[in-house]
């Protein structure tokens, strides 16, 4: 069995650390196993502070914010950081950190764990840029078949990598850790009008083809409810413009990303949780977003599109319903039906059972077993 006590693990991720709860949970588990953990990522001017985390963090300031130069600069910085950092184990999150981690693991003989949160080469942002997609595919194809310790977020993606590269991926879903004793704010403290239903869409990656624009437009037809979109992403400016153009300021509230503990005040108060990614690319089709499990643990019924992993979960526990198109009028009709459906109490009751069945305490065992199996 692999010994973890007093060994160093360096965890890499390309985001700014503060809103990635999967990575934070992973680091906490590694600490609990006896590792000395360093989490490295990037820093934005708008990055939220990191307070009272029980592991070391390193946030690199970069000259470029997006595009080829950003990725090249980040990966170069990460390579040299890892080169001079003591690491018995390297933990790479997603394809955009894998190359420097793989090279250093070969140079220094470190163990390497790869955690793929998505099918990176199939994200919509790459579909219109074939040259960039080809570069990432070449990196993935040259490294993933050689890896021994791999993790991903659901079985559909694990099957995809197995079929494409013959590499086994263990599944660790994005189930939240249980938070005991956290006080939840009253609705009035969150700016929710009395007697009004609360709808929430949350996520750090509210990007193109995730249905957020259509959801905002749907609120033109929804009465007696407020929509809270909380997080950030590529379409945020578009959402602000849509709210303004359609005079929806009273119905739609856009709130920038916040620490998980603050975010859950909104989630726990919600009457309906939304996740309506589109079937426009393989990455979204196989996705199982963090927000789904957050809604379940807050006992909030879910309205979602029929994506294979989400549909299986919603149907297994009977905790929500589906849209059949992204037409705003249809989304509005489904929202109104769900909020006042006779099935609403059934969904609420079933969410209590789903919450007990889907726990991080159980899910984490896959990660722990993988680490101890390393040789």
C-alpha positions as CSV (number, residue, x, y, z in Angstrom):
1,X,0.0,0.0,0.0
2,X,1.3,3.5,-0.9
3,X,2.5,5.4,2.1
4,X,1.2,9.0,2.3
5,X,2.5,10.3,5.6
6,X,4.7,13.4,5.2
7,X,4.8,13.1,1.4
8,X,4.2,16.1,-0.8
9,X,1.4,16.3,-3.4
10,X,1.1,19.3,-5.8
11,X,-2.4,19.8,-7.2
12,X,-2.7,21.8,-10.4
13,X,-5.7,23.5,-11.9
14,X,-6.0,26.4,-14.4
15,X,-8.7,28.4,-12.6
16,X,-8.3,30.8,-9.7
17,X,-9.0,28.2,-7.0
18,X,-11.7,30.1,-5.0
19,X,-14.8,28.6,-6.7
20,X,-13.6,25.1,-7.6
21,X,-15.2,23.0,-4.9
22,X,-14.3,19.6,-6.5
23,X,-10.6,20.5,-6.3
24,X,-10.9,21.9,-2.8
25,X,-12.6,18.7,-1.6
26,X,-9.9,16.6,-3.2
27,X,-7.2,18.6,-1.5
28,X,-8.9,18.2,1.9
29,X,-9.1,14.5,1.4
30,X,-5.4,14.4,0.5
31,X,-4.6,16.3,3.7
32,X,-6.7,13.9,5.7
33,X,-4.7,11.0,4.2
34,X,-1.4,12.5,5.5
35,X,-0.1,14.4,2.5
36,X,1.4,17.9,2.6
37,X,-0.7,19.6,-0.1
38,X,0.0,22.5,-2.3
39,X,-2.7,23.7,-4.7
40,X,-1.5,25.9,-7.6
41,X,-3.6,27.9,-10.1
42,X,-3.9,31.4,-11.4
43,X,-4.9,34.8,-9.9
44,X,-7.2,37.4,-11.4
45,X,-7.7,40.9,-10.1
46,X,-11.2,39.8,-9.2
47,X,-10.2,36.6,-7.5
48,X,-12.0,36.0,-4.2
49,X,-9.7,35.7,-1.1
50,X,-8.7,32.3,0.2
51,X,-9.4,32.1,3.9
52,X,-8.7,29.3,6.4
53,X,-7.9,26.6,3.9
54,X,-5.9,23.8,5.6
55,X,-3.4,23.4,2.8
56,X,-0.9,25.7,1.0
57,X,-2.0,27.6,-2.1
58,X,-0.1,29.2,-4.9
59,X,-1.8,31.6,-7.4
60,X,0.2,32.7,-10.3
61,X,-0.3,36.1,-11.9
62,X,-0.3,35.9,-15.7
63,X,0.3,38.5,-18.4
64,X,-2.4,37.1,-20.6
65,X,-6.1,36.3,-19.7
66,X,-7.2,34.1,-22.7
67,X,-6.2,32.6,-26.0
68,X,-3.1,30.7,-27.1
69,X,-0.7,33.0,-25.3
70,X,-2.6,32.5,-22.0
71,X,-2.4,28.7,-22.2
72,X,1.2,28.7,-23.4
73,X,2.3,31.1,-20.6
74,X,0.4,29.3,-17.9
75,X,1.8,25.9,-18.9
76,X,5.3,27.2,-19.1
77,X,5.0,28.8,-15.6
78,X,3.5,25.7,-14.2
79,X,6.3,23.5,-15.7
80,X,9.0,25.6,-14.0
81,X,7.1,25.8,-10.7
82,X,6.7,22.0,-10.6
83,X,10.4,21.5,-11.7
84,X,11.6,23.2,-8.5
85,X,8.8,22.1,-6.2
86,X,9.2,19.0,-4.1
87,X,6.4,16.6,-5.1
88,X,6.1,12.9,-4.5
89,X,2.7,13.0,-6.2
90,X,1.4,15.3,-9.0
91,X,-2.3,15.8,-9.4
92,X,-3.4,17.3,-12.7
93,X,-6.9,18.6,-13.1
94,X,-8.1,18.7,-16.7
95,X,-6.2,18.6,-19.9
96,X,-5.0,22.2,-19.7
97,X,-2.6,21.3,-16.8
98,X,-1.7,17.7,-17.9
99,X,1.3,18.4,-20.2
100,X,3.7,20.0,-17.6
101,X,2.6,17.6,-15.0
102,X,3.3,14.6,-17.2
103,X,6.7,16.0,-18.3
104,X,7.8,16.6,-14.7
105,X,6.5,13.2,-13.6
106,X,8.9,11.7,-16.2
107,X,11.8,14.0,-15.3
108,X,11.5,13.5,-11.5
109,X,9.9,10.1,-11.2
110,X,6.8,11.5,-9.4
111,X,3.5,9.6,-9.3
112,X,0.9,11.3,-11.5
113,X,-2.9,11.3,-11.0
114,X,-5.1,12.8,-13.8
115,X,-8.5,14.1,-12.9
116,X,-10.6,15.0,-16.1
117,X,-13.6,17.1,-15.2
118,X,-15.0,17.0,-18.7
119,X,-14.3,15.9,-22.3
120,X,-12.0,18.9,-22.9
121,X,-11.5,18.5,-26.6
122,X,-15.3,18.6,-27.2
123,X,-16.1,21.8,-25.3
124,X,-18.0,24.2,-27.6
125,X,-15.3,26.9,-27.4
126,X,-13.0,24.5,-29.5
127,X,-15.5,23.4,-32.1
128,X,-15.1,26.6,-34.1
129,X,-11.3,26.6,-33.9
130,X,-10.1,23.3,-35.6
131,X,-6.4,24.2,-35.3
132,X,-6.6,24.8,-31.5
133,X,-8.7,21.6,-31.1
134,X,-6.2,19.6,-33.0
135,X,-3.4,20.8,-30.7
136,X,-5.3,19.7,-27.6
137,X,-6.3,16.4,-29.2
138,X,-2.6,15.7,-30.0
139,X,-1.6,16.4,-26.3
140,X,-4.4,14.2,-25.0
141,X,-3.7,11.4,-27.5
142,X,0.1,11.4,-26.7
143,X,-0.4,11.3,-22.9
144,X,-3.6,9.7,-21.8
145,X,-2.9,6.2,-23.1
146,X,0.2,6.1,-21.0
147,X,-1.5,7.1,-17.7
148,X,-2.1,4.6,-14.9
149,X,-4.1,6.6,-12.3
150,X,-7.1,8.5,-13.8
151,X,-10.3,9.9,-12.4
152,X,-13.3,11.5,-14.0
153,X,-16.8,12.8,-13.0
154,X,-19.2,10.2,-14.4
155,X,-19.5,6.9,-16.0
156,X,-20.3,8.2,-19.5
157,X,-17.0,10.1,-19.7
158,X,-15.1,7.1,-18.2
159,X,-16.6,5.0,-21.0
160,X,-15.6,7.6,-23.6
161,X,-11.9,7.6,-22.5
162,X,-11.8,3.8,-22.2
163,X,-13.2,3.4,-25.8
164,X,-10.9,6.0,-27.3
165,X,-7.6,5.3,-25.5
166,X,-8.1,2.0,-23.6
167,X,-7.4,3.9,-20.3
168,X,-9.3,3.1,-17.2
169,X,-10.9,6.0,-15.4
170,X,-12.3,5.7,-11.9
171,X,-15.5,7.7,-11.3
172,X,-15.7,10.3,-8.5
173,X,-18.8,12.4,-8.9
174,X,-19.1,16.0,-7.8
175,X,-21.1,15.3,-4.7
176,X,-20.8,18.1,-2.1
177,X,-19.3,17.4,1.3
178,X,-21.8,17.6,4.1
179,X,-21.9,21.0,6.0
180,X,-23.1,20.7,9.5
181,X,-24.4,23.6,11.5
182,X,-24.1,26.2,8.8
183,X,-26.8,28.9,9.4
184,X,-29.0,29.7,6.4
185,X,-30.1,33.2,5.8
186,X,-33.7,34.2,5.6
187,X,-35.1,35.0,2.2
188,X,-35.6,38.6,3.1
189,X,-31.9,38.9,3.8
190,X,-31.2,37.8,0.2
191,X,-33.5,40.3,-1.4
192,X,-36.2,37.9,-2.3
193,X,-39.7,39.5,-2.4
194,X,-42.3,38.1,0.1
195,X,-44.6,35.5,-1.5
196,X,-42.5,35.2,-4.6
197,X,-41.1,31.8,-5.8
198,X,-37.3,31.6,-6.1
199,X,-35.6,30.0,-9.1
200,X,-31.8,29.5,-9.2
201,X,-29.2,28.8,-11.8
202,X,-25.7,28.6,-10.4
203,X,-22.2,27.8,-11.7
204,X,-18.8,29.2,-12.3
205,X,-19.0,28.2,-16.0
206,X,-22.2,29.8,-17.3
207,X,-21.0,29.7,-20.9
208,X,-22.3,29.5,-24.4
209,X,-24.9,26.8,-25.2
210,X,-25.8,26.3,-21.5
211,X,-29.3,27.8,-22.0
212,X,-28.8,30.8,-19.7
213,X,-29.9,33.3,-22.4
214,X,-33.1,31.4,-23.1
215,X,-33.8,31.1,-19.4
216,X,-33.5,34.9,-19.0
217,X,-35.9,35.4,-21.9
218,X,-38.3,32.9,-20.4
219,X,-38.8,35.1,-17.4
220,X,-40.8,37.5,-19.6
221,X,-43.6,34.9,-19.4
222,X,-43.2,33.8,-15.7
223,X,-45.2,35.5,-13.0
224,X,-44.8,35.4,-9.3
225,X,-41.1,34.3,-9.4
226,X,-37.6,35.7,-9.4
227,X,-34.7,34.1,-11.1
228,X,-31.2,34.3,-9.5
229,X,-28.3,33.5,-11.7
230,X,-25.2,33.2,-9.5
231,X,-21.6,32.7,-10.7
232,X,-19.8,33.7,-13.9
233,X,-18.9,32.7,-17.4
234,X,-18.5,33.7,-21.0
235,X,-22.1,34.9,-21.5
236,X,-22.4,37.1,-18.5
237,X,-22.2,40.3,-20.4
238,X,-24.9,39.0,-22.8
239,X,-27.1,38.1,-19.8
240,X,-26.7,41.7,-18.4
241,X,-27.7,43.1,-21.8
242,X,-30.8,40.8,-22.1
243,X,-32.0,41.8,-18.7
244,X,-31.7,45.4,-19.5
245,X,-33.2,45.2,-23.0
246,X,-36.3,43.3,-21.8
247,X,-36.7,45.3,-18.6
248,X,-36.4,42.3,-16.4
249,X,-34.5,43.9,-13.6
250,X,-37.2,43.0,-11.0
251,X,-37.5,39.4,-12.2
252,X,-33.8,38.5,-12.9
253,X,-30.9,39.0,-10.5
254,X,-27.4,38.5,-11.7
255,X,-25.0,37.9,-8.9
256,X,-21.2,37.4,-9.4
257,X,-19.5,34.3,-8.1
258,X,-19.1,34.0,-4.3
259,X,-17.7,31.5,-1.8
260,X,-19.6,28.2,-1.6
261,X,-20.8,28.9,1.9
262,X,-22.5,32.1,0.8
263,X,-23.8,30.6,-2.4
264,X,-25.6,27.8,-0.6
265,X,-27.8,30.4,1.2
266,X,-29.4,31.0,-2.1
267,X,-29.6,27.3,-3.1
268,X,-31.2,26.3,0.2
269,X,-33.8,29.0,-0.2
270,X,-34.7,28.1,-3.8
271,X,-38.0,26.6,-4.9
272,X,-36.5,25.4,-8.2
273,X,-33.0,24.6,-9.5
274,X,-32.2,24.9,-13.2
275,X,-29.6,23.1,-15.4
276,X,-30.4,23.3,-19.1
277,X,-27.2,22.7,-21.1
278,X,-27.8,21.9,-24.7
279,X,-27.1,18.7,-26.8
280,X,-24.7,20.7,-29.1
281,X,-21.5,18.9,-28.2
282,X,-20.3,15.7,-26.6
283,X,-19.0,17.4,-23.5
284,X,-22.3,18.9,-22.6
285,X,-24.2,15.7,-23.6
286,X,-22.2,13.7,-21.1
287,X,-22.0,16.3,-18.4
288,X,-23.1,15.9,-14.8
289,X,-22.7,19.4,-13.3
290,X,-21.8,20.2,-9.7
291,X,-25.0,22.2,-9.4
292,X,-27.2,19.1,-9.8
293,X,-25.8,17.6,-6.5
294,X,-26.0,21.0,-4.8
295,X,-29.7,21.2,-5.7
296,X,-30.2,17.6,-4.4
297,X,-28.4,18.4,-1.1
298,X,-30.5,21.5,-0.7
299,X,-33.6,19.5,-1.4
300,X,-34.6,21.7,-4.4
301,X,-36.6,20.1,-7.3
302,X,-34.7,20.3,-10.6
303,X,-35.7,21.4,-14.1
304,X,-33.2,20.1,-16.6
305,X,-32.6,19.2,-20.2
306,X,-32.4,15.5,-21.1
307,X,-28.7,14.8,-20.9
308,X,-27.9,11.2,-20.4
309,X,-26.2,11.3,-16.9
310,X,-28.6,14.0,-15.5
311,X,-31.7,12.2,-16.9
312,X,-30.6,8.9,-15.3
313,X,-30.2,10.6,-11.9
314,X,-33.4,12.6,-12.0
315,X,-35.4,9.6,-13.2
316,X,-33.8,7.2,-10.7
317,X,-34.9,9.3,-7.7
318,X,-37.9,11.1,-9.3
319,X,-36.7,14.6,-8.2
320,X,-37.6,16.9,-11.1
321,X,-38.7,17.2,-14.7
322,X,-37.4,18.0,-18.1
323,X,-37.6,20.5,-20.9
324,X,-38.0,19.3,-24.5
325,X,-36.8,22.5,-26.2
326,X,-34.9,25.7,-25.4
327,X,-37.7,27.9,-26.7
328,X,-38.2,30.5,-23.9
329,X,-42.0,30.1,-23.9
330,X,-41.6,26.4,-23.4
331,X,-39.1,26.9,-20.6
332,X,-41.5,29.3,-18.9
333,X,-44.4,26.9,-19.2
334,X,-42.3,24.1,-17.6
335,X,-41.2,26.4,-14.8
336,X,-44.8,27.5,-14.0
337,X,-46.0,23.9,-14.2
338,X,-43.3,22.6,-11.8
339,X,-43.7,25.3,-9.2
340,X,-47.4,24.5,-8.8
341,X,-47.5,20.9,-9.8
342,X,-49.2,18.3,-7.5
343,X,-45.9,16.4,-7.9
344,X,-43.9,19.1,-6.1
345,X,-44.3,17.5,-2.7
346,X,-43.4,14.1,-4.1
347,X,-40.1,15.6,-5.5
348,X,-39.4,17.3,-2.2
349,X,-39.9,14.0,-0.3
350,X,-37.8,12.0,-2.8
351,X,-35.0,14.6,-2.5
352,X,-34.5,13.6,1.1
353,X,-33.9,10.0,0.0
354,X,-31.6,11.1,-2.8
355,X,-29.6,13.3,-0.4
356,X,-29.0,10.3,1.9
357,X,-28.0,8.0,-1.0
358,X,-25.6,10.5,-2.6
359,X,-22.9,11.4,-0.1
360,X,-19.3,12.6,-0.4
361,X,-18.4,10.4,2.5
362,X,-19.2,7.4,0.2
363,X,-17.9,8.9,-3.0
364,X,-14.5,9.9,-1.6
365,X,-13.6,6.2,-1.0
366,X,-12.9,5.8,-4.8
367,X,-10.2,8.6,-4.5
368,X,-8.7,7.1,-1.3
369,X,-8.5,3.6,-2.8
370,X,-6.9,4.9,-6.0
371,X,-4.2,6.8,-4.0
372,X,-3.4,3.8,-1.8
373,X,-3.2,1.5,-4.8
374,X,-0.3,3.5,-6.4
375,X,3.0,1.6,-6.6
